[in-house]
């Protein structure tokens, strides 16, 4: 496995040493390029692909590397590349479904300084930060905090408080969010656009706060996951559309598909309790109990006949037995 085609951040968009009272070269050397190969028969191969590339941040002197979990989920082969092109094999240590964070262990000496784990709690809007990809200063982006707020992902994922930065890093997955103190404040997860239209919109990244790692680090390194019962997973993708919660997709063979949930169904309530937001929907599902519990959903399904009157919309109650993701 080899490094991708070379590229770099324009010089004008890189962090300036005078803005950060740290040794930028030393700090940025701890961000690596990460490449993972996933079997074609893997559960996530169809949605996330079989060859995944991103970044990872060295957080342990022994070669422990933190990244975003979707890069390494179900990986059978992982490679790490330092800024000078050295390749080191690695193996997956653990992945946490709730935070989205993942860990890999280098199977050779990296000889790189680990980044000290900091905190994102003190970050506020307009704070200067670095969103760092592998490759040192030429792949580091000078950015600012745009917001800190709740984030809900359509794949049954919620963060109580995510960090949003702009401009967007072009290779965001697993990037390191570094504060002015030189410490690691988060891990890059997504590219997204802020604002409601092209003129007012702004490209940026969603960052997982590093504060979510310390409480679970010991369990991930020892057991590969949290030592608690998994929460329900239904296997559907939902979206907020004009103040409605709509099923936008289904995971093949998942509980939602088996319960005859369909794309286009509008979700009204969970267990008789009304839900109005994506985050509220997922939290209500998780509150029903552990994986395996029945989840009663009330949905509205439009009639299939194009000539059917609007009043033909049928309210149906369906039950889906939740289970843990079997990756």
Secondary structure, 3 states (H helix, E strand, C coil): CCCCCCCCCCHHHCCCHHHCCCCHHHHHCCEEEEEEEECCCCCCHHHHCCEEEEEEEECCCCCEEEEEHHHCCCEEEEEEECCCCCEEEEEEEEECCCCCEEEEEECCCCCCCCCCECCCCCCCCCCEEEEECCCHHHHEEEEEEEEEEEEEECCCEEEEEEEEEECCCCCCCCCEEECCCCCEEEEEEEEEEECCCCCCCEEEEEEEECHHHHHHHHHHHHHCCCCCCCECCCCEEEEEECCEEEEEEECCCCHHHHCCCCCCCEEEEECCEECCCHHHHHHHHHCCCECCCEEEEEEEECCCCCCCCHHHCEEEEEEEECCCCCC
